[in-house]
Amino acid sequence: MAENLKCKFCGREVKETVHSKKIPLGFRVDYYLVWTGELTPVVMKNPKDEREVMQFFKVDKLRPIVACCDCFEKEDVKLEMDRAFQEVPELSVLEANGDKK
């Protein structure tokens, strides 16, 4: 998974997570990853019940945000990663499309 992934904040190439009984806690993590991208609102009928409308956001142009373990310790990096993870519009898809409920 981590092949050619680099930290967005310092540029260091990150290594795969290592699992071993010889390592304290049984694993060693070298990076944190958040997937983000542009969102497109989608409205469709529920395939199980066509009287019900489903609303969700489709992620377009998927892109990773990678932080090495050293950079992730910095508060501003943690905040940016958290913000990217939680970046979902608050409006309903119907309202975003200009439709009325």
MMTF fields as JSON, N, C-alpha, C and O atoms, coordinates in Angstrom:
{
  "mmtfVersion": "1.0.0",
  "mmtfProducer": "UNKNOWN",
  "numBonds": 403,
  "numAtoms": 404,
  "numGroups": 101,
  "numChains": 1,
  "numModels": 1,
  "chainsPerModel": [1],
  "groupsPerChain": [101],
  "chainIdList": ["A"],
  "bondAtomList": [4, 2, 8, 6, 12, 10, 16, 14, 20, 18, 24, 22, 28, 26, 32, 30, 36, 34, 40, 38, 44, 42, 48, 46, 52, 50, 56, 54, 60, 58, 64, 62, 68, 66, 72, 70, 76, 74, 80, 78, 84, 82, 88, 86, 92, 90, 96, 94, 100, 98, 104, 102, 108, 106, 112, 110, 116, 114, 120, 118, 124, 122, 128, 126, 132, 130, 136, 134, 140, 138, 144, 142, 148, 146, 152, 150, 156, 154, 160, 158, 164, 162, 168, 166, 172, 170, 176, 174, 180, 178, 184, 182, 188, 186, 192, 190, 196, 194, 200, 198, 204, 202, 208, 206, 212, 210, 216, 214, 220, 218, 224, 222, 228, 226, 232, 230, 236, 234, 240, 238, 244, 242, 248, 246, 252, 250, 256, 254, 260, 258, 264, 262, 268, 266, 272, 270, 276, 274, 280, 278, 284, 282, 288, 286, 292, 290, 296, 294, 300, 298, 304, 302, 308, 306, 312, 310, 316, 314, 320, 318, 324, 322, 328, 326, 332, 330, 336, 334, 340, 338, 344, 342, 348, 346, 352, 350, 356, 354, 360, 358, 364, 362, 368, 366, 372, 370, 376, 374, 380, 378, 384, 382, 388, 386, 392, 390, 396, 394, 400, 398],
  "bondOrderList": [1, 1, 1, 1, 1, 1, 1, 1, 1, 1, 1, 1, 1, 1, 1, 1, 1, 1, 1, 1, 1, 1, 1, 1, 1, 1, 1, 1, 1, 1, 1, 1, 1, 1, 1, 1, 1, 1, 1, 1, 1, 1, 1, 1, 1, 1, 1, 1, 1, 1, 1, 1, 1, 1, 1, 1, 1, 1, 1, 1, 1, 1, 1, 1, 1, 1, 1, 1, 1, 1, 1, 1, 1, 1, 1, 1, 1, 1, 1, 1, 1, 1, 1, 1, 1, 1, 1, 1, 1, 1, 1, 1, 1, 1, 1, 1, 1, 1, 1, 1],
  "groupList": [{"groupName": "MET", "atomNameList": ["N", "CA", "C", "O"], "elementList": ["N", "C", "C", "O"], "formalChargeList": [0, 0, 0, 0], "bondAtomList": [1, 0, 2, 1, 3, 2], "bondOrderList": [1, 1, 2], "singleLetterCode": "M", "chemCompType": "L-PEPTIDE LINKING"}, {"groupName": "ALA", "atomNameList": ["N", "CA", "C", "O"], "elementList": ["N", "C", "C", "O"], "formalChargeList": [0, 0, 0, 0], "bondAtomList": [1, 0, 2, 1, 3, 2], "bondOrderList": [1, 1, 2], "singleLetterCode": "A", "chemCompType": "L-PEPTIDE LINKING"}, {"groupName": "GLU", "atomNameList": ["N", "CA", "C", "O"], "elementList": ["N", "C", "C", "O"], "formalChargeList": [0, 0, 0, 0], "bondAtomList": [1, 0, 2, 1, 3, 2], "bondOrderList": [1, 1, 2], "singleLetterCode": "E", "chemCompType": "L-PEPTIDE LINKING"}, {"groupName": "ASN", "atomNameList": ["N", "CA", "C", "O"], "elementList": ["N", "C", "C", "O"], "formalChargeList": [0, 0, 0, 0], "bondAtomList": [1, 0, 2, 1, 3, 2], "bondOrderList": [1, 1, 2], "singleLetterCode": "N", "chemCompType": "L-PEPTIDE LINKING"}, {"groupName": "LEU", "atomNameList": ["N", "CA", "C", "O"], "elementList": ["N", "C", "C", "O"], "formalChargeList": [0, 0, 0, 0], "bondAtomList": [1, 0, 2, 1, 3, 2], "bondOrderList": [1, 1, 2], "singleLetterCode": "L", "chemCompType": "L-PEPTIDE LINKING"}, {"groupName": "LYS", "atomNameList": ["N", "CA", "C", "O"], "elementList": ["N", "C", "C", "O"], "formalChargeList": [0, 0, 0, 0], "bondAtomList": [1, 0, 2, 1, 3, 2], "bondOrderList": [1, 1, 2], "singleLetterCode": "K", "chemCompType": "L-PEPTIDE LINKING"}, {"groupName": "CYS", "atomNameList": ["N", "CA", "C", "O"], "elementList": ["N", "C", "C", "O"], "formalChargeList": [0, 0, 0, 0], "bondAtomList": [1, 0, 2, 1, 3, 2], "bondOrderList": [1, 1, 2], "singleLetterCode": "C", "chemCompType": "L-PEPTIDE LINKING"}, {"groupName": "PHE", "atomNameList": ["N", "CA", "C", "O"], "elementList": ["N", "C", "C", "O"], "formalChargeList": [0, 0, 0, 0], "bondAtomList": [1, 0, 2, 1, 3, 2], "bondOrderList": [1, 1, 2], "singleLetterCode": "F", "chemCompType": "L-PEPTIDE LINKING"}, {"groupName": "GLY", "atomNameList": ["N", "CA", "C", "O"], "elementList": ["N", "C", "C", "O"], "formalChargeList": [0, 0, 0, 0], "bondAtomList": [1, 0, 2, 1, 3, 2], "bondOrderList": [1, 1, 2], "singleLetterCode": "G", "chemCompType": "PEPTIDE LINKING"}, {"groupName": "ARG", "atomNameList": ["N", "CA", "C", "O"], "elementList": ["N", "C", "C", "O"], "formalChargeList": [0, 0, 0, 0], "bondAtomList": [1, 0, 2, 1, 3, 2], "bondOrderList": [1, 1, 2], "singleLetterCode": "R", "chemCompType": "L-PEPTIDE LINKING"}, {"groupName": "VAL", "atomNameList": ["N", "CA", "C", "O"], "elementList": ["N", "C", "C", "O"], "formalChargeList": [0, 0, 0, 0], "bondAtomList": [1, 0, 2, 1, 3, 2], "bondOrderList": [1, 1, 2], "singleLetterCode": "V", "chemCompType": "L-PEPTIDE LINKING"}, {"groupName": "THR", "atomNameList": ["N", "CA", "C", "O"], "elementList": ["N", "C", "C", "O"], "formalChargeList": [0, 0, 0, 0], "bondAtomList": [1, 0, 2, 1, 3, 2], "bondOrderList": [1, 1, 2], "singleLetterCode": "T", "chemCompType": "L-PEPTIDE LINKING"}, {"groupName": "HIS", "atomNameList": ["N", "CA", "C", "O"], "elementList": ["N", "C", "C", "O"], "formalChargeList": [0, 0, 0, 0], "bondAtomList": [1, 0, 2, 1, 3, 2], "bondOrderList": [1, 1, 2], "singleLetterCode": "H", "chemCompType": "L-PEPTIDE LINKING"}, {"groupName": "SER", "atomNameList": ["N", "CA", "C", "O"], "elementList": ["N", "C", "C", "O"], "formalChargeList": [0, 0, 0, 0], "bondAtomList": [1, 0, 2, 1, 3, 2], "bondOrderList": [1, 1, 2], "singleLetterCode": "S", "chemCompType": "L-PEPTIDE LINKING"}, {"groupName": "ILE", "atomNameList": ["N", "CA", "C", "O"], "elementList": ["N", "C", "C", "O"], "formalChargeList": [0, 0, 0, 0], "bondAtomList": [1, 0, 2, 1, 3, 2], "bondOrderList": [1, 1, 2], "singleLetterCode": "I", "chemCompType": "L-PEPTIDE LINKING"}, {"groupName": "PRO", "atomNameList": ["N", "CA", "C", "O"], "elementList": ["N", "C", "C", "O"], "formalChargeList": [0, 0, 0, 0], "bondAtomList": [1, 0, 2, 1, 3, 2], "bondOrderList": [1, 1, 2], "singleLetterCode": "P", "chemCompType": "L-PEPTIDE LINKING"}, {"groupName": "ASP", "atomNameList": ["N", "CA", "C", "O"], "elementList": ["N", "C", "C", "O"], "formalChargeList": [0, 0, 0, 0], "bondAtomList": [1, 0, 2, 1, 3, 2], "bondOrderList": [1, 1, 2], "singleLetterCode": "D", "chemCompType": "L-PEPTIDE LINKING"}, {"groupName": "TYR", "atomNameList": ["N", "CA", "C", "O"], "elementList": ["N", "C", "C", "O"], "formalChargeList": [0, 0, 0, 0], "bondAtomList": [1, 0, 2, 1, 3, 2], "bondOrderList": [1, 1, 2], "singleLetterCode": "Y", "chemCompType": "L-PEPTIDE LINKING"}, {"groupName": "TRP", "atomNameList": ["N", "CA", "C", "O"], "elementList": ["N", "C", "C", "O"], "formalChargeList": [0, 0, 0, 0], "bondAtomList": [1, 0, 2, 1, 3, 2], "bondOrderList": [1, 1, 2], "singleLetterCode": "W", "chemCompType": "L-PEPTIDE LINKING"}, {"groupName": "GLN", "atomNameList": ["N", "CA", "C", "O"], "elementList": ["N", "C", "C", "O"], "formalChargeList": [0, 0, 0, 0], "bondAtomList": [1, 0, 2, 1, 3, 2], "bondOrderList": [1, 1, 2], "singleLetterCode": "Q", "chemCompType": "L-PEPTIDE LINKING"}],
  "groupTypeList": [0, 1, 2, 3, 4, 5, 6, 5, 7, 6, 8, 9, 2, 10, 5, 2, 11, 10, 12, 13, 5, 5, 14, 15, 4, 8, 7, 9, 10, 16, 17, 17, 4, 10, 18, 11, 8, 2, 4, 11, 15, 10, 10, 0, 5, 3, 15, 5, 16, 2, 9, 2, 10, 0, 19, 7, 7, 5, 10, 16, 5, 4, 9, 15, 14, 10, 1, 6, 6, 16, 6, 7, 2, 5, 2, 16, 10, 5, 4, 2, 0, 16, 9, 1, 7, 19, 2, 10, 15, 2, 4, 13, 10, 4, 2, 1, 3, 8, 16, 5, 5],
  "groupIdList": [1, 2, 3, 4, 5, 6, 7, 8, 9, 10, 11, 12, 13, 14, 15, 16, 17, 18, 19, 20, 21, 22, 23, 24, 25, 26, 27, 28, 29, 30, 31, 32, 33, 34, 35, 36, 37, 38, 39, 40, 41, 42, 43, 44, 45, 46, 47, 48, 49, 50, 51, 52, 53, 54, 55, 56, 57, 58, 59, 60, 61, 62, 63, 64, 65, 66, 67, 68, 69, 70, 71, 72, 73, 74, 75, 76, 77, 78, 79, 80, 81, 82, 83, 84, 85, 86, 87, 88, 89, 90, 91, 92, 93, 94, 95, 96, 97, 98, 99, 100, 101],
  "secStructList": [7, 7, 6, 6, 7, 5, 7, 6, 6, 6, 7, 7, 5, 7, 7, 7, 7, 3, 3, 7, 6, 6, 1, 4, 4, 4, 3, 3, 7, 7, 3, 3, 3, 3, 3, 3, 3, 3, 3, 3, 3, 3, 3, 3, 3, 3, 6, 6, 3, 3, 3, 3, 3, 3, 3, 3, 3, 3, 3, 3, 3, 3, 3, 3, 3, 3, 3, 3, 2, 2, 2, 2, 6, 1, 2, 2, 2, 2, 2, 2, 2, 2, 2, 2, 2, 6, 7, 7, 7, 1, 1, 7, 2, 2, 2, 2, 6, 6, 7, 7, 7],
  "xCoordList": [0.823, 0.0, 0.854, 0.525, 1.938, 2.716, 3.741, 4.582, 3.694, 4.706, 4.635, 3.595, 5.759, 5.917, 5.052, 4.884, 4.507, 3.776, 4.774, 5.734, 4.534, 5.415, 4.592, 3.429, 5.21, 4.565, 4.3, 5.199, 3.074, 2.698, 3.417, 3.604, 3.813, 4.317, 5.834, 6.344, 6.575, 8.047, 8.649, 9.829, 7.844, 8.325, 9.018, 9.427, 9.155, 9.831, 8.997, 7.78, 9.651, 8.958, 8.658, 9.533, 7.429, 7.026, 7.134, 7.138, 7.22, 7.371, 6.076, 5.237, 5.934, 4.782, 4.708, 5.722, 3.508, 3.343, 3.941, 3.724, 4.695, 5.351, 4.662, 4.419, 4.351, 3.75, 4.747, 5.231, 5.046, 5.989, 5.824, 5.54, 6.004, 5.941, 7.148, 7.121, 8.214, 9.443, 9.36, 10.196, 8.363, 8.19, 7.229, 6.219, 7.542, 6.574, 5.206, 5.118, 4.166, 2.768, 2.469, 1.31, 3.493, 3.269, 3.233, 3.053, 3.399, 3.397, 4.151, 4.345, 4.576, 5.221, 4.592, 4.591, 4.064, 3.404, 4.336, 4.917, 4.487, 5.366, 4.584, 5.153, 3.276, 2.505, 1.027, 0.543, 0.327, -1.124, -1.672, -1.07, -2.812, -3.368, -4.837, -5.607, -5.223, -6.627, -6.938, -6.22, -8.013, -8.464, -9.438, -10.334, -9.269, -10.148, -10.364, -9.831, -11.122, -11.375, -12.554, -13.136, -12.897, -14.053, -15.323, -15.354, -16.37, -17.631, -18.691, -18.82, -19.447, -20.566, -21.833, -21.88, -22.868, -24.104, -24.832, -24.889, -25.387, -26.137, -27.471, -27.533, -28.544, -29.889, -30.439, -30.42, -30.927, -31.503, -32.566, -32.628, -33.39, -34.404, -33.724, -32.796, -34.211, -33.71, -34.1, -35.285, -33.129, -33.472, -34.36, -35.031, -34.369, -35.2, -36.607, -37.55, -36.748, -38.047, -38.06, -37.544, -38.65, -38.6, -39.345, -39.213, -40.125, -40.803, -39.825, -40.104, -38.697, -37.687, -36.558, -36.082, -36.142, -35.051, -33.769, -33.759, -32.693, -31.387, -30.557, -30.566, -29.853, -28.982, -27.585, -27.428, -26.588, -25.217, -24.278, -24.694, -23.034, -22.009, -21.038, -20.539, -20.773, -19.802, -18.464, -18.416, -17.384, -16.064, -15.471, -15.273, -15.191, -14.538, -13.086, -12.753, -12.246, -10.837, -10.224, -9.691, -10.316, -9.804, -8.312, -7.543, -7.91, -6.488, -6.141, -6.921, -4.954, -4.525, -3.813, -3.142, -3.974, -3.142, -2.356, -2.933, -1.039, -0.159, 0.668, 1.215, 0.75, 1.609, 2.5, 2.009, 3.818, 4.719, 4.464, 3.87, 4.916, 4.635, 5.263, 4.715, 6.411, 7.044, 6.201, 5.976, 5.741, 4.921, 3.565, 3.018, 3.018, 1.692, 1.674, 0.609, 2.833, 2.903, 2.672, 2.377, 2.799, 2.599, 1.103, 0.349, 0.682, -0.743, -1.395, -2.52, -0.711, -1.303, -1.502, -2.453, -0.616, -0.761, -1.953, -2.762, -2.076, -3.227, -4.533, -5.494, -4.567, -5.79, -6.138, -7.304, -5.14, -5.404, -5.903, -6.819, -5.311, -5.747, -7.173, -7.994, -7.459, -8.813, -9.835, -10.922, -9.491, -10.395, -10.694, -11.841, -9.667, -9.857, -10.738, -11.559, -10.567, -11.359, -12.824, -13.706, -13.087, -14.45, -15.109, -16.221, -14.458, -14.926, -16.11, -15.952, -17.291, -18.523, -19.519, -19.736, -20.128, -21.095, -22.226, -22.648, -22.708, -23.787, -25.164, -26.113, -25.283, -26.578, -26.944, -26.073, -28.24, -28.654, -28.389, -28.311, -28.252, -27.997, -29.125, -28.873, -30.373, -31.508, -31.395, -31.642, -31.021, -30.859, -29.685, -29.747, -28.615, -27.435, -27.763, -27.186, -28.705, -29.119, -30.183, -30.573, -30.645, -31.683, -33.086, -34.05, -33.215, -34.53, -35.177, -34.494, -36.476, -37.215, -37.719, -38.122, -37.686, -38.15, -39.651, -40.214],
  "yCoordList": [-1.209, 0.0, 1.254, 2.222, 1.258, 2.477, 2.696, 3.587, 1.901, 2.082, 3.48, 3.915, 4.159, 5.508, 6.576, 7.658, 6.31, 7.351, 8.248, 7.774, 9.565, 10.529, 11.43, 11.726, 11.856, 12.767, 14.096, 14.684, 14.558, 15.836, 17.002, 18.053, 16.828, 17.936, 18.077, 19.194, 16.964, 17.058, 16.402, 16.597, 15.62, 14.993, 13.649, 13.028, 13.193, 11.912, 10.761, 10.735, 9.794, 8.589, 7.748, 7.54, 7.268, 6.509, 5.013, 4.566, 4.251, 2.794, 2.114, 2.687, 0.877, 0.052, -0.141, -0.064, -0.392, -0.788, -2.185, -3.061, -2.379, -3.658, -4.326, -3.697, -5.612, -6.405, -7.487, -8.244, -7.551, -8.558, -8.727, -7.768, -9.943, -10.203, -9.611, -9.445, -9.287, -8.743, -7.235, -6.68, -6.574, -5.126, -4.859, -5.548, -3.857, -3.512, -3.216, -2.554, -3.685, -3.586, -4.461, -4.577, -5.08, -5.979, -5.323, -6.015, -4.004, -3.331, -2.005, -1.453, -1.501, -0.194, 0.552, 0.061, 1.732, 2.56, 3.692, 4.35, 3.926, 4.99, 6.166, 7.233, 5.978, 7.063, 6.95, 5.908, 8.07, 8.144, 8.618, 9.463, 8.072, 8.329, 8.7, 8.03, 9.775, 10.172, 10.306, 10.981, 9.656, 9.809, 10.97, 11.085, 11.821, 12.965, 13.166, 12.409, 14.156, 14.441, 15.374, 15.835, 15.644, 16.492, 15.66, 14.492, 16.27, 15.561, 16.0, 17.184, 15.021, 15.281, 14.762, 13.598, 15.609, 15.119, 14.145, 14.341, 13.093, 12.085, 11.875, 11.747, 11.843, 11.542, 10.412, 10.486, 9.368, 8.253, 7.547, 7.699, 6.778, 5.998, 4.795, 4.204, 4.453, 3.282, 2.046, 1.844, 1.207, 0.027, -0.974, -1.793, -0.914, -1.828, -1.282, -2.045, 0.039, 0.674, 1.967, 2.99, 1.923, 3.059, 4.293, 5.369, 4.153, 5.323, 6.156, 7.312, 5.578, 6.243, 6.79, 6.123, 8.025, 8.658, 8.562, 8.838, 8.166, 8.084, 9.298, 9.694, 9.872, 11.015, 10.689, 10.199, 10.957, 10.759, 11.571, 12.141, 11.616, 12.306, 11.281, 10.428, 11.363, 10.501, 11.238, 12.437, 10.53, 11.144, 11.051, 9.958, 12.203, 12.273, 12.69, 13.329, 12.337, 12.737, 12.422, 13.297, 11.165, 10.683, 10.98, 10.727, 11.516, 11.78, 11.54, 11.855, 10.977, 10.705, 11.911, 12.674, 12.059, 12.989, 12.099, 11.415, 12.115, 11.256, 12.12, 13.148, 11.695, 12.362, 11.297, 10.285, 11.53, 10.598, 10.711, 11.683, 9.716, 9.71, 10.915, 11.394, 11.42, 12.586, 13.85, 14.611, 14.071, 15.257, 15.173, 16.187, 13.952, 13.786, 14.198, 14.483, 14.234, 14.656, 16.163, 16.63, 16.92, 18.37, 18.671, 18.086, 19.577, 19.882, 20.384, 19.988, 21.253, 21.785, 20.692, 20.75, 19.704, 18.583, 17.727, 17.351, 17.414, 16.644, 17.347, 16.71, 18.666, 19.425, 19.365, 19.192, 19.504, 19.432, 18.051, 17.933, 17.015, 15.648, 15.405, 14.813, 15.856, 15.707, 16.466, 15.954, 17.675, 18.503, 17.814, 17.796, 17.252, 16.547, 15.32, 15.009, 14.627, 13.429, 13.767, 13.01, 14.901, 15.28, 16.194, 16.67, 16.447, 17.424, 16.895, 16.46, 16.94, 16.527, 17.668, 18.17, 18.085, 19.188, 18.893, 17.747, 19.938, 19.777, 19.799, 19.233, 20.442, 20.491, 19.128, 18.327, 18.874, 17.621, 17.729, 18.827, 16.591, 16.565, 17.249, 17.969, 17.032, 17.655, 19.174, 19.85, 19.713, 21.163, 21.646, 22.727, 20.858, 21.229, 21.292, 22.094, 20.435, 20.428, 21.482, 21.653, 22.174, 23.183, 22.607, 23.325, 21.316, 20.665, 20.991, 21.306, 20.913, 21.12, 19.787, 18.919, 19.645, 18.38, 18.291, 17.301],
  "zCoordList": [0.0, 0.0, 0.0, -0.686, 0.75, 0.916, -0.183, -0.064, -1.258, -2.28, -2.885, -3.38, -2.83, -3.38, -2.708, -3.271, -1.538, -0.821, -0.114, 0.493, -0.2, 0.453, 1.359, 1.081, 2.436, 3.369, 2.676, 2.074, 2.762, 2.159, 2.839, 2.226, 4.074, 4.882, 4.853, 4.939, 4.733, 4.689, 3.458, 3.166, 2.725, 1.499, 1.682, 0.701, 2.92, 3.162, 2.635, 2.824, 1.967, 1.533, 2.77, 3.61, 2.881, 4.061, 3.798, 2.651, 4.883, 4.81, 5.21, 5.904, 4.755, 5.116, 6.626, 7.319, 7.128, 8.523, 8.68, 7.843, 9.76, 10.022, 11.206, 12.236, 11.045, 12.118, 12.521, 11.679, 13.816, 14.294, 15.801, 16.518, 16.262, 17.703, 18.418, 19.638, 17.674, 18.255, 18.506, 19.221, 17.925, 18.065, 19.229, 19.367, 20.07, 21.127, 20.524, 19.49, 21.143, 20.697, 19.48, 19.083, 18.878, 17.756, 16.385, 15.382, 16.313, 15.01, 15.098, 16.181, 13.921, 13.827, 12.647, 11.519, 12.923, 11.913, 11.514, 12.376, 10.202, 9.732, 9.143, 8.913, 8.896, 8.284, 8.633, 9.075, 8.415, 8.565, 7.228, 6.567, 6.835, 5.516, 5.623, 6.311, 4.936, 4.831, 3.343, 2.606, 2.915, 1.527, 1.458, 2.294, 0.478, 0.29, -1.206, -2.017, -1.564, -2.972, -3.13, -2.149, -4.368, -4.65, -4.519, -4.908, -3.966, -3.748, -4.752, -5.064, -5.252, -6.146, -5.471, -5.075, -5.331, -4.718, -5.642, -6.856, -5.042, -5.797, -5.095, -3.872, -5.896, -5.397, -6.25, -7.479, -5.595, -6.352, -5.513, -4.293, -6.199, -5.49, -4.836, -5.389, -3.647, -2.943, -3.749, -4.015, -4.147, -4.939, -4.191, -4.819, -2.867, -2.073, -1.869, -1.657, -1.932, -1.743, -2.555, -2.105, -3.75, -4.665, -4.164, -4.747, -3.093, -2.514, -1.696, -1.378, -1.36, -0.532, -1.408, -2.327, -1.096, -1.832, -1.012, 0.188, -1.68, -1.028, -1.446, -2.612, -0.502, -0.778, -0.265, 0.853, -1.067, -0.616, -1.499, -2.508, -1.116, -1.891, -2.449, -1.716, -3.736, -4.397, -4.388, -4.66, -4.079, -4.064, -5.467, -5.997, -6.057, -7.362, -7.16, -6.162, -8.082, -8.041, -6.677, -5.994, -6.309, -5.034, -4.909, -5.836, -3.763, -3.537, -2.065, -1.167, -1.845, -0.47, 0.139, -0.556, 1.43, 2.198, 3.152, 3.997, 3.008, 3.794, 4.74, 4.34, 5.99, 6.974, 7.604, 8.104, 7.578, 8.261, 9.762, 10.229, 10.501, 11.943, 12.645, 13.638, 12.148, 12.767, 12.556, 13.497, 11.332, 11.053, 11.736, 12.17, 11.833, 12.434, 13.898, 14.445, 14.537, 15.94, 16.088, 17.188, 15.012, 15.056, 15.051, 14.273, 15.914, 16.087, 14.795, 14.49, 14.025, 12.798, 11.745, 10.965, 11.718, 10.777, 11.189, 10.341, 12.475, 12.96, 12.622, 12.19, 12.821, 12.524, 11.039, 10.684, 10.172, 8.729, 8.323, 7.509, 8.884, 8.575, 9.091, 8.391, 10.302, 10.857, 10.019, 9.746, 9.614, 8.808, 7.472, 7.024, 6.843, 5.564, 5.743, 4.881, 6.86, 7.132, 7.354, 6.95, 7.994, 8.351, 7.328, 7.56, 6.217, 5.241, 4.432, 3.291, 5.035, 4.361, 4.496, 5.599, 3.389, 3.471, 4.444, 4.597, 5.097, 6.072, 5.42, 5.963, 4.269, 3.595, 3.04, 2.698, 2.953, 2.329, 0.831, 0.281, 0.188, -1.247, -2.007, -2.973, -1.578, -2.255, -2.204, -3.202, -1.042, -0.919, -1.76, -2.344, -1.829, -2.617, -4.099, -4.833, -4.548, -5.947, -6.249, -7.404, -5.24, -5.428, -5.424, -5.691, -5.125, -5.063, -3.731, -2.757, -3.697, -2.452, -1.951, -2.725, -0.65, -0.045, -0.056, 0.411]
}
